[in-house]
Amino acid sequence: MGNEVPREHNGATCWKCGCGLSPASSFEDVEKRTYRGVRYFVFNDGEYYRLDKPYAMNRHECRSCFEKAGRKHGTQK
């Protein structure tokens, strides 16, 4: 990836509700999952999510906002 730590190593902010999100201190804290056919980066075992698209670099969603949008944590398809 070129970086030694994820860009979220200082934490992030949910773009929908504004809550603070915990840092992802290493790439071990980040994985890719697919929900309803869409790829997401998943941080800290589902604490927050980001769409796997270049335009979504600062559009992190907390678990609550992610689930309100109709995507459920742990329901991979």
N, C-alpha and C positions, 0 to 999 in steps of 0.2 A: 504494500500500500504506500510505501514511501515515508509515512509518518511513524514515529515511535509510539505515540499515544493518540487516541481518538480526539477529534476536535472538541468533543464533549467532556474532556478531562477536567474542566472547571465547572461542570454542570451545564444546565440548559434551563430554558423557561418554556412552559407550555404556551404555544401561540394562541390557544383558544381561551384559557382561563387565567393565564398569567402566573400559575403556581411555579415555584422553584423545583427543579429536578436534580437528583443526585449526580455527582460526577461519574463518568465511566472511565476509570483510571487506566484500563488497558483494553486491548482488543479482545481479551477473554470475556469482557463485560458486554460485548456486542455480538449479535448474531443476526442472520437474515431468516425471516419467516414469510410465508405466503398466507394471506387471509383473503378469502373470496377472490382468488386469482390475482391479487395485487401484492407485490413484494415490499416488505418493510424491514428497516433496521430495528431491532429490538434491543433495548438497553437495560442492563441490570435485571435480567430475567423477567422482563415484562413491566418494569416500573414505568417506562415510557417508550414511545415509538416515533419513527420518522420514515416517511415514504422514501423508497429507494429510487429517487429521481434527482437530477442536479438542481432543479428549481426549488426543491424542498429542503435545502440545506439548513434553514433556520426555522423549520415548521415542525417542531417537536410537539407531540401530544402526550399528556399524562394518561395513565391507564383509564381514569374516569372519563375523560373526553373521548378517548379512543373507543371505549365501550358504548358511550352514548350515541356515537355515530353509527352504531349497528355492527361493529366489529367486536367480537368477543375474544378476550385473552384465552389462548389455549385451543381455539377452534380453527385448526389448520385444515385447508382443503386444497 
